[in-house]
Amino acid sequence: MKNRLILSFVLLLCILEARATHIVGGQLFITENKNSTYNYKIGLTMYFDALNGNPGAEDDVVYIYVFRKRDNASVGYVSAPKIERKNVTYANPQCGISSTETIMITYSSDVRLESSAFNDPGGYYLVWDRCCRNGAITNIKSPGTAGSLFYLEFPPIVKNNIAFKNSSPVFPAIQGDYACVNSPFFFNFGGTDADGDSLSYKLITPLQGYSTQDRPSVQAIGSSSYPTLTWIDGITTANIIPGPKPLAVDAKTGMLSVTPANLGLYVFAVQVDEFRNGVKIGTLTRDFQLKVVDCPKMSAPQILFKPKGSSTFYNSNQIITIKDGDPNCFEVMVTDPTINDLIKIEGHAINQTTDYFSLFPLEYTTTVANDTMRFQVCLDECFVTYDNRPIRIELIAQDQSCPVPLTDTLVIYIRRTSSDNNAPVVTTSLQTDYVHVTAGTPVSFTVFGNDSDTDSLSLSGAGENFTLSSKSMIFKTVSGKTSVQSGFTWIPPCNAVEGDTLKVDFTAEDLRCSGSGLQSSKTIYFIIDQSPNHPPAITTSLVQPEVSYTLVTTGGISFQVKAIDPDTNTISLTASGRGFELKSVGISFENKTGIGQLISDFSWFPDCSLMRGDTNQSFTIDFVTRDKSCTASLDTTSVTISLSDLEAKSEIDLPNVITPNGDGKNDCLILQELPIGSCNDAFNDVTIFNRWGKQIYYSKDKSKDWCPNDISGGYYYYVIKYTKSTYKGGLTVLK
């Protein structure tokens, strides 16, 4: 469903008033819809108690209310239909308990938020208020009649007339796991942010809102301090779930941890704050419940390894050395005290990209107490340490304990030598490894990689403490078999500092065993020498750098600007106004870039709007030419243009007699000879009346003369109006 945010509240008579305890937790969300007319999605993720909740309390539509944070004024509401309904999963499905079943329900609607309505600097917030919570909750008073209020703050979508785009954090679906009494438990409650904003987490008392058991669905109201749940005696946010290690949340990751002491169903809430560039821009509350049960005591498996020829088990301070001719496989043991427990094995190489070893078998089931399984670790051909640095492998045994599997990890350091693979060789077309360069002068050569074993290899380049692209160096990474080559090119830029030495490492890596680290490099040293340069020069076609111009005249102002550079460097020619933009006052000038000589025309036809009521205004334009050499030379010339207004005349000179007889002499009233006027007193119109006061001629164009060919002779009156002045007079028409 797509709609605009409804900007007026209505009485919601159609909401189902089902009395039931059903709400487990959830949170609101607002997400930007990129490149869409409906620019935001607003919705709610709600967790519903499938066993204890009344199905009639599962709403088909929820109403999310929007308020302005500054004064809690209502902005509108969103009608969000149900779009998804699914069961909450378990990390270990075999550990599900019959007394817990939760459904995750998502409601959302695409809406159009207008920038004119959502530009308040203080931001806005969303609220969903609904009763009631799960009646079996242990740590609050009267849980079956306690409401749930979910809250989310978001920033304005426009700041300083610039679009401010933001989406609230996104959270993975909560898993319906449970904790065991007196056992450590970890629960990932953290999220991610699509805008790259940082998130901070803290435990808070869940919000209750204003809904009640009798009125489970109410129209939300704005508030700066919503009611909260009432903890039972002895419970605070410091021990929401009490125990040897009470419930805590990692402020940076959102990871929850607890070692609970008592059975029960515990509600908690986490406030998630959103920061951009160190400034808080949003916040939301997330509610959920954690069930603590009495679990059977489980023991973790144990991994044991006894190196060949050793009478003691391996410890992580040892390095196992495997030489040519030694067996490629060795045996590791796993013991587990639990009968009929499924044990799974996995392993990884920690300090290289590919494992290059295999394990078998990968799982087994214990048949007796402290049963022992043996599995093989077999090294592939590419499991080799070329630089004498041991490879670290991590072997993990995992059982099927509830609520989360128990594990044991064994880390083994292995050094395995091999003589059947040689490192590739890197060479260049240069005569020396030291290259003297100057800014603006191109450097190019070829880099070669060769592998004597005819293996596949890659050839790449990297700067020492810098990236090649940051220095405008060009070198393409290439791959091939036996022999490869790639060209290096560089035009040292202007910021290359004389006396500096830049180091570039060209590396050929053997790809027979990807991630093995078998490679070789050659370093080329670039020494920056002094770069001779002549500065550019700039001139104009004006005789003087000052120009005086009277407004209400024609012709405008025009001249040429020329930039010259004796070198072959690229130069630029630009113009800028002091305290004003050239285009804003109507100046035409094209900035240019080129080599040798640049010419650009300046043109300006100023008008009265620039005077701002004054009789004189001055404008200074700076013309600059720069070259793109390492010294970044420039030259500047400035032109000041002074604008002045005409002085208004106190009287006009028109004839008092005209003779329209067609002889070409004094046939018309010559209006073109009227004063041109000024910015403050411009010509407006001319009106001519007969002696009885009837208007016989009117014009706002003084370029058109009045020639009374079609009227009788007699005495006539004229009124000539300027912005501030009015001139009246009479004339006789003789025929």
C-alpha positions in Angstrom: 0.0 0.0 0.0 1.4 3.4 -1.0 0.0 6.7 0.4 1.0 10.1 1.4 1.5 10.6 5.2 -2.0 11.5 6.4 -1.8 15.0 7.9 -5.0 14.9 10.0 -6.1 12.6 12.8 -9.4 10.8 12.6 -11.3 8.7 15.2 -10.3 5.1 14.5 -13.5 3.3 15.2 -12.6 0.2 13.2 -9.7 -1.1 15.3 -10.4 -4.5 16.8 -10.5 -4.1 20.6 -9.3 -7.7 21.4 -8.3 -8.2 25.1 -5.4 -10.6 25.1 -1.8 -10.8 26.3 0.3 -11.3 23.2 3.1 -8.7 22.6 6.7 -10.1 23.1 8.7 -7.3 21.6 9.7 -5.4 18.4 10.7 -2.0 17.0 9.7 0.6 14.5 11.6 1.5 11.4 11.8 4.2 8.7 13.8 3.5 5.5 14.5 5.7 2.5 13.2 4.5 -0.8 15.8 5.7 -3.3 14.6 7.2 -6.6 11.0 6.7 -5.8 8.0 9.1 -5.6 7.1 7.4 -2.3 10.4 8.4 -0.7 10.2 6.5 2.6 8.9 3.2 4.0 7.5 3.4 7.5 6.7 0.2 9.5 6.8 -2.0 12.5 8.4 -5.3 13.3 6.4 -7.0 16.1 7.0 -10.3 17.9 3.7 -12.1 18.9 3.2 -14.9 21.5 1.8 -17.7 19.3 0.9 -19.9 22.3 -0.6 -17.5 24.8 -1.8 -14.8 22.5 -5.4 -14.4 21.3 -5.4 -14.7 17.5 -8.0 -11.9 17.5 -5.3 -9.6 18.9 -3.1 -10.0 15.8 -3.9 -6.8 13.9 -4.2 -6.8 10.1 -3.3 -3.1 10.1 -1.4 -0.9 12.6 -1.5 2.8 12.9 1.9 4.5 13.5 1.7 8.1 14.6 4.1 10.9 13.8 5.0 13.9 16.0 7.3 16.9 15.9 9.9 16.6 18.6 10.3 20.3 19.3 6.8 20.7 20.7 5.2 17.2 20.4 2.7 18.5 17.8 1.0 15.9 15.8 2.0 15.6 12.2 -0.1 12.7 11.0 -0.3 8.9 11.0 0.5 6.0 8.7 -1.8 3.1 8.1 0.6 0.1 7.7 -0.9 -3.3 6.6 0.6 -6.7 7.5 3.1 -7.7 4.8 4.9 -10.7 6.4 4.3 -13.3 9.1 6.8 -16.1 10.0 7.8 -18.2 12.9 10.9 -17.2 14.9 13.7 -19.7 14.4 16.2 -21.2 16.8 20.0 -21.3 16.6 19.7 -25.0 17.4 16.2 -26.2 16.3 16.6 -29.4 18.3 16.6 -27.3 21.5 13.2 -25.8 21.0 11.0 -25.8 24.1 7.3 -26.5 23.9 6.3 -23.6 26.2 7.8 -21.0 23.7 6.6 -20.2 20.2 7.0 -16.7 18.7 5.8 -15.2 15.4 7.5 -12.2 13.8 5.0 -10.0 12.0 6.1 -7.1 9.8 3.8 -4.1 8.9 4.9 -1.4 6.5 3.7 1.2 4.0 5.4 3.3 1.4 4.7 7.0 2.0 5.5 10.4 0.5 7.2 12.8 3.0 7.2 16.4 1.8 10.3 18.4 2.5 8.1 21.4 3.4 6.4 19.4 6.2 9.5 17.7 7.6 12.2 20.4 7.8 12.1 21.2 11.5 15.7 21.2 12.8 14.6 19.4 16.0 13.4 16.3 14.0 10.4 14.0 14.5 9.4 10.8 16.1 7.1 7.8 15.4 5.0 6.0 18.1 3.0 2.8 18.2 1.0 2.2 21.4 -0.7 -1.2 21.9 -1.8 -3.4 24.8 -1.0 -5.9 26.1 2.2 -7.7 26.9 2.7 -11.3 27.6 1.0 -12.1 30.9 3.8 -14.6 32.0 6.5 -12.0 32.3 8.4 -12.4 35.6 10.2 -9.1 36.2 7.4 -6.5 35.9 4.2 -5.9 37.9 0.8 -6.7 36.3 2.3 -7.9 33.0 -1.0 -9.0 31.5 -2.3 -5.4 31.6 0.9 -3.6 30.7 0.9 -1.9 27.3 3.8 -1.6 24.8 5.0 1.6 23.3 7.6 1.5 20.5 9.4 4.8 19.8 11.7 6.0 17.0 13.2 9.5 16.4 14.4 10.6 13.0 16.0 13.8 11.7 14.4 16.3 9.2 14.6 15.2 5.6 15.9 18.7 4.7 18.7 20.6 6.5 19.8 24.1 5.4 17.7 23.6 2.2 19.8 20.5 1.4 18.3 17.0 1.3 19.3 15.0 4.4 18.8 11.3 3.7 18.7 8.8 6.5 17.4 5.3 7.2 17.0 3.8 10.7 19.2 0.9 11.7 18.3 -2.6 10.3 18.2 -5.6 12.6 18.3 -9.3 11.8 15.4 -11.4 12.8 15.6 -12.4 16.5 16.1 -16.0 17.2 13.9 -17.6 19.8 16.6 -19.1 22.0 16.4 -19.3 25.7 19.0 -19.1 28.5 19.8 -21.7 31.1 20.0 -21.0 34.9 23.6 -20.3 36.0 25.0 -20.7 32.5 26.5 -17.9 30.4 24.3 -16.8 27.5 25.0 -14.4 24.6 22.3 -12.9 22.4 23.1 -10.6 19.4 20.8 -7.6 19.6 22.8 -5.3 17.4 22.1 -4.0 13.9 23.7 -2.3 10.9 23.2 1.1 9.3 22.8 1.6 5.6 24.1 5.2 5.8 27.3 4.2 7.6 26.2 5.9 10.8 27.6 4.6 14.1 25.3 3.0 16.6 25.3 3.0 20.4 23.3 0.7 22.7 22.1 0.9 26.3 19.6 -1.0 28.5 16.5 1.0 29.5 13.1 0.4 31.2 10.6 -0.6 28.5 8.0 2.0 27.6 4.3 1.3 28.5 2.4 4.1 26.8 -1.3 4.9 27.4 -3.0 1.8 26.0 -4.9 -0.3 28.6 -6.5 -3.7 28.8 -9.9 -2.1 28.2 -8.6 0.1 25.4 -5.8 -1.9 23.8 -5.6 0.2 20.6 -5.5 3.9 21.3 -4.7 6.9 19.2 -1.2 7.8 20.3 -0.4 11.2 21.8 2.8 13.1 21.7 5.0 13.3 24.8 8.5 14.1 25.9 8.3 11.4 28.7 6.2 8.3 28.1 5.2 6.1 31.0 7.4 3.1 31.6 6.8 -0.4 33.0 7.0 -1.0 36.7 9.7 -3.4 37.8 9.0 -5.8 40.6 10.8 -5.1 43.9 14.6 -5.5 43.6 14.7 -5.1 39.8 16.4 -2.1 38.1 18.0 -1.5 34.7 21.2 -2.7 36.4 19.8 -6.2 37.0 16.8 -6.6 34.6 17.7 -10.3 34.5 19.4 -10.9 37.9 22.2 -13.4 38.4 25.9 -13.8 38.9 26.3 -11.7 35.7 23.1 -9.7 35.2 21.9 -8.7 31.8 24.3 -6.3 30.1 24.6 -4.9 26.5 27.8 -4.0 24.7 27.5 -0.3 23.9 29.3 -0.7 20.6 28.1 -4.0 19.2 24.7 -4.5 20.8 25.7 -8.0 22.1 23.6 -9.0 25.1 25.2 -11.2 27.8 23.8 -12.7 31.0 24.3 -15.5 33.5 20.8 -15.8 35.0 20.2 -17.0 38.5 16.4 -17.8 38.4 13.8 -19.3 36.2 11.4 -16.9 34.5 10.4 -14.9 31.5 12.1 -11.5 31.5 11.2 -8.4 29.4 13.9 -5.9 28.6 14.5 -3.0 26.2 17.5 -1.6 24.5 17.8 2.0 23.3 19.7 2.3 20.0 21.2 5.8 19.3 22.3 6.7 15.8 25.3 9.1 15.3 26.6 10.8 12.1 30.0 12.6 12.4 29.7 12.5 16.2 26.2 14.1 16.2 23.2 12.2 17.4 20.6 12.1 14.6 18.1 9.4 15.7 17.1 6.9 18.3 14.8 3.9 18.7 13.7 1.4 21.3 13.8 -2.4 20.9 11.8 -4.7 23.2 12.0 -8.4 23.7 11.7 -11.2 26.2 14.2 -13.9 27.3 13.0 -17.1 28.9 15.3 -18.7 31.5 14.8 -22.4 32.0 16.4 -25.2 34.0 18.6 -27.1 31.5 20.2 -30.5 31.9 23.9 -30.1 32.7 26.0 -30.4 29.5 29.7 -30.8 29.0 31.7 -29.5 26.1 33.8 -31.9 23.9 37.6 -31.8 24.1 40.1 -31.9 21.3 43.4 -33.7 21.9 46.5 -34.0 19.6 49.7 -36.0 20.3 52.4 -35.2 17.8 54.3 -38.1 16.3 57.0 -39.3 18.6 55.7 -37.2 21.5 54.5 -38.7 24.8 52.5 -35.7 25.8 49.6 -33.9 24.2 50.2 -30.8 22.0 50.0 -27.3 23.4 49.8 -24.1 21.4 53.3 -23.0 22.3 54.7 -25.7 20.0 55.5 -25.6 16.3 55.0 -28.8 14.4 57.6 -29.2 11.6 56.8 -31.5 8.6 59.6 -32.2 6.2 59.7 -33.6 2.6 58.9 -37.3 2.8 56.9 -37.1 6.0 53.3 -38.3 5.9 50.8 -35.7 4.8 48.1 -36.7 7.4 48.1 -36.8 11.1 45.4 -37.9 13.7 43.5 -35.8 16.2 41.2 -37.1 19.0 37.9 -35.7 20.3 36.3 -36.9 23.5 32.8 -36.1 24.9 31.3 -37.2 28.2 27.7 -37.2 27.0 26.1 -40.3 25.5 24.3 -40.0 22.1 25.7 -36.6 21.5 26.4 -35.6 17.9 29.9 -34.1 17.5 30.8 -32.0 14.4 34.3 -31.0 13.3 35.4 -28.0 11.3 38.8 -26.4 10.7 40.3 -23.3 9.1 43.7 -21.8 8.3 43.9 -18.5 10.2 46.8 -16.6 8.6 46.3 -17.5 4.9 43.4 -17.1 2.5 43.0 -20.8 1.6 42.9 -23.7 4.0 44.8 -26.3 1.9 43.9 -29.1 4.2 40.9 -31.5 4.7 39.3 -33.3 7.6 37.5 -36.7 7.8 35.3 -37.9 9.2 33.5 -34.5 9.9 31.0 -35.9 12.5 30.1 -38.8 14.7 27.7 -39.7 17.5 28.9 -40.8 20.9 27.8 -44.2 22.1 29.3 -44.3 25.6 30.3 -41.8 28.2 33.6 -40.2 27.4 33.5 -41.7 24.0 36.5 -40.9 21.7 36.6 -40.2 18.0 39.7 -39.9 15.8 39.8 -37.9 12.7 42.5 -37.2 10.1 43.9 -33.8 9.2 45.5 -34.2 5.7 47.6 -31.4 4.2 47.4 -30.6 0.5 50.3 -29.9 -1.8 49.9 -26.2 -1.4 50.1 -26.3 2.4 53.6 -24.9 2.5 55.4 -22.3 4.6 57.7 -20.5 2.2 58.9 -17.7 4.5 59.6 -19.9 7.6 56.5 -18.5 9.2 54.3 -21.3 10.5 50.7 -21.7 9.3 48.1 -21.5 12.1 45.2 -23.9 11.8 42.2 -23.9 14.1 40.2 -27.1 14.7 36.8 -26.8 16.3 34.6 -29.6 17.9 31.0 -28.7 18.4 28.3 -30.7 20.2 24.5 -30.4 20.2 24.1 -28.9 23.7 21.1 -26.7 24.4 20.3 -23.9 24.1 23.5 -23.3 22.2 26.2 -25.8 21.2 29.3 -26.2 23.3 32.7 -26.1 21.6 36.3 -26.7 22.1 39.1 -25.3 19.9 42.6 -26.5 19.3 45.1 -24.2 17.5 48.1 -26.0 15.9 51.1 -24.2 14.4 52.6 -26.1 11.4 55.8 -25.4 9.5 56.0 -27.5 6.3 58.8 -27.1 3.8 58.8 -27.9 0.1 61.5 -27.6 -2.6 59.4 -28.3 -5.7 58.1 -24.8 -6.3 60.2 -21.7 -7.0 59.3 -18.1 -6.5 58.7 -16.0 -9.7 61.2 -13.3 -10.7 60.5 -9.6 -11.4 62.5 -7.4 -13.8 62.0 -4.1 -15.6 63.1 -2.5 -18.9 65.0 0.2 -16.9 68.8 0.3 -16.7 68.7 1.1 -13.0 66.4 0.9 -10.1 66.7 4.7 -9.5 64.8 7.0 -11.8 65.2 10.8 -11.7 61.9 12.6 -12.6 60.7 16.2 -13.0 57.1 17.5 -12.8 55.2 17.4 -16.1 57.7 15.1 -17.8 56.3 11.6 -18.5 58.0 8.5 -17.3 57.3 5.0 -18.7 58.8 1.6 -18.7 57.8 -2.1 -18.7 57.7 -4.5 -15.8 58.1 -8.3 -16.4 57.2 -11.3 -14.3 58.5 -14.8 -14.9 58.0 -18.2 -13.3 60.5 -20.9 -14.0 58.0 -23.6 -13.0 55.6 -22.4 -15.7 53.0 -21.7 -13.0 50.3 -19.1 -13.4 51.2 -15.8 -11.7 50.0 -12.3 -11.2 52.0 -9.0 -11.5 51.0 -6.0 -9.4 52.4 -2.7 -8.2 52.0 -0.8 -4.9 53.4 2.4 -3.5 55.2 2.4 -0.2 52.9 4.3 2.2 50.8 5.6 -0.7 48.5 4.3 -3.4 49.5 4.6 -7.0 46.3 6.4 -8.0 46.9 9.1 -5.3 50.1 10.0 -7.2 48.5 9.6 -10.6 50.7 6.6 -11.4 49.2 4.1 -13.8 50.0 0.4 -13.6 47.5 -2.4 -14.5 47.6 -5.7 -12.6 47.9 -8.6 -15.0 47.8 -12.4 -14.7 49.1 -15.1 -16.9 51.1 -18.3 -17.2 54.9 -18.5 -17.1 55.6 -14.9 -18.3 53.5 -11.6 -17.9 54.3 -8.0 -18.4 52.6 -4.6 -17.8 53.5 -1.0 -18.6 54.1 1.7 -16.0 53.4 5.4 -16.9 53.5 8.5 -14.7 53.5 12.2 -15.3 54.7 13.6 -12.0 52.1 16.1 -10.7 52.5 19.6 -9.4 52.6 18.5 -5.8 55.7 16.4 -6.3 58.2 17.9 -3.9 61.8 18.4 -5.0 64.1 16.0 -3.2 61.5 13.5 -2.3 62.0 9.8 -3.1 58.9 7.6 -3.9 59.2 3.9 -3.7 57.1 1.6 -5.8 57.1 -2.2 -5.3 56.3 -4.4 -8.2 55.3 -7.9 -7.1 54.9 -11.2 -8.9 52.9 -13.8 -7.0 52.8 -17.5 -7.7 49.2 -18.6 -8.3 49.8 -22.3 -8.1 48.9 -22.2 -4.5 46.7 -19.1 -4.0 47.3 -17.3 -0.7 50.6 -19.2 -0.1 52.6 -16.0 -0.1 55.2 -17.4 -2.6 56.2 -14.2 -4.4 59.1 -11.8 -5.2 59.3 -8.1 -5.6 61.4 -5.4 -7.1 61.5 -1.8 -5.8 61.9 1.2 -8.1 63.0 4.5 -6.5 61.6 7.8 -8.1 63.8 10.8 -7.2 62.0 14.2 -7.7 64.3 16.7 -9.3 63.8 20.5 -9.7 61.3 21.5 -12.4 62.2 24.7 -14.3 59.1 26.8 -15.0 58.2 30.3 -16.4 55.1 31.9 -14.9 52.1 32.8 -17.2 51.1 36.4 -17.8 47.6 37.9 -18.2 46.5 41.2 -19.9 43.3 42.9 -21.1 42.6 45.1 -24.2 41.7 48.0 -21.9 44.0 51.1 -21.8 43.2 51.5 -18.1 42.1 49.0 -15.5 39.2 51.3 -14.5 36.0 51.6 -16.6 33.3 54.3 -16.0 29.8 53.5 -17.4 26.6 55.6 -17.3 23.4 53.6 -17.1 20.4 54.1 -19.3 22.8 54.3 -22.2 23.4 51.7 -24.9 26.5 49.9 -26.0 27.5 48.0 -22.9 31.0 47.1 -21.8 33.3 44.7 -23.7 37.0 43.9 -23.8 39.3 40.9 -24.3 41.4 39.1 -21.7 44.5 37.2 -22.8 46.7 34.7 -20.9 50.1 33.6 -22.3 52.6 30.9 -21.0 56.0 30.4 -22.7 56.1 26.8 -21.4 54.1 23.8 -22.7 52.2 23.5 -19.4 48.5 23.5 -19.4 47.2 26.9 -18.2 43.8 28.1 -17.1 42.0 31.5 -17.5 39.3 32.4 -15.0 37.4 35.4 -13.7 35.6 36.0 -10.4 33.8 39.0 -8.9 34.8 40.4 -5.5 31.8 39.7 -3.3 29.5 38.7 -6.2 28.9 36.1 -8.8 29.5 37.2 -12.4 26.3 35.5 -13.7 24.2 37.0 -11.0 24.8 40.6 -12.4 24.6 39.5 -16.0 28.4 39.4 -16.9 29.3 37.1 -19.7 32.8 35.5 -19.5 34.0 32.0 -20.5 36.7 30.3 -18.3 39.1 28.5 -20.5 41.9 25.9 -20.3 44.6 25.2 -22.9 48.3 25.5 -23.8 50.3 28.5 -24.9 47.7 31.3 -25.3 44.1 31.7 -24.2 41.7 34.6 -25.1 38.3 35.1 -23.7 35.7 38.0 -24.3 34.2 40.0 -21.5 30.7 41.4 -22.1 28.3 43.2 -19.8 25.1 45.2 -20.3 24.4 46.5 -16.8 20.9 47.8 -15.9 19.3 49.8 -13.2 18.6 46.8 -11.0 22.3 46.8 -10.0 22.1 50.3 -8.4 19.9 49.3 -5.5 18.7 52.9 -5.2 22.1 54.5 -5.2 23.5 56.8 -7.9 26.9 55.0 -8.0 28.1 51.4 -7.7 31.5 49.8 -8.1 32.3 46.3 -9.2 35.8 44.7 -9.3 36.6 41.6 -11.4 39.7 39.6 -10.9 41.2 37.7 -13.9 43.6 34.9 -13.0 45.8 32.6 -15.1 47.4 29.6 -13.6 49.7 27.0 -15.0 49.7 23.3 -14.0 53.4 23.0 -13.3 54.9 21.9 -10.0 55.4 25.5 -8.9 51.8 26.3 -9.6 52.6 29.8 -10.9 49.9 32.4 -11.5 49.3 36.0 -12.7 46.4 38.3 -11.8 44.9 41.5 -13.2 41.9 43.3 -11.9 39.4 45.6 -13.6 37.1 48.0 -11.7 33.9 49.1 -13.4 32.1 52.1 -11.9 28.4 52.5 -12.7 26.7 55.8 -12.4 23.1 57.0 -12.9 22.1 60.0 -15.1 21.0 63.1 -13.4 17.3 63.7 -13.7 16.3 66.9 -15.6 14.0 69.4 -13.9 12.2 70.5 -17.1 11.5 69.3 -20.7 11.7 71.2 -23.9 8.7 70.5 -26.2 7.2 72.9 -28.9 3.9 74.6 -28.1 2.8 74.6 -31.8 2.8 71.8 -34.4 1.6 72.0 -38.0 0.7 68.6 -39.4 0.4 69.7 -43.0 2.6 67.0 -44.6 5.5 69.3 -45.4 7.9 67.3 -43.2 8.4 70.2 -40.9 7.0 70.3 -37.4 4.4 67.7 -38.4 4.6 65.7 -35.1 5.2 66.1 -31.4 8.7 64.6 -31.2 8.5 62.4 -28.1 11.9 60.8 -28.8 13.6 64.0 -27.7 12.2 63.7 -24.2 14.9 63.2 -21.5 16.2 59.7 -21.4 15.5 59.6 -17.6 17.5 57.9 -15.0 17.3 54.7 -12.8 15.5 56.6 -10.1 13.3 58.7 -12.4 12.6 56.6 -15.6 10.1 57.5 -18.3 6.7 56.0 -17.6 4.0 57.2 -20.1 2.6 60.2 -22.1 -1.1 61.2 -22.3 -2.7 63.9 -24.5 -6.1 65.4 -23.9 -8.3 67.8 -25.9 -9.6 71.0 -24.3 -12.6 69.2 -22.9 -10.4 66.8 -21.0 -11.0 63.8 -23.2 -8.0 61.5 -23.6 -7.1 61.2 -27.3 -3.6 59.6 -27.1 -1.7 57.4 -24.7 1.6 55.6 -25.0 4.3 54.1 -22.7 6.8 54.1 -25.6 8.5 57.5 -26.1 10.2 56.2 -29.3 6.9 56.8 -31.1 6.1 60.4 -31.9 2.6 61.8 -31.9 1.4 62.9 -35.3 -2.1 64.3 -35.1 -3.2 63.7 -38.7 -6.7 62.5 -37.9 -7.8 65.2 -35.5 -8.9 68.8 -36.0 -6.8 71.8 -35.1 -7.1 73.4 -31.7 -5.5 73.5 -28.3 -4.4 70.3 -26.6 -2.9 69.4 -23.3 -0.2 66.7 -22.5 0.9 65.0 -19.3 4.3 63.2 -19.3 5.1 61.0 -16.3 8.4 59.7 -15.1 8.9 57.6 -11.9 9.2 60.6 -9.7 8.5 63.6 -12.0 5.4 64.7 -13.9 5.5 67.3 -16.7 2.4 69.1 -18.0 1.9 71.6 -20.8 -0.2 72.7 -23.8 0.3 72.9 -27.5 -1.7 74.2 -30.5 -2.3 72.1 -33.5 -2.6 74.3 -36.7 -4.2 72.9 -39.8 
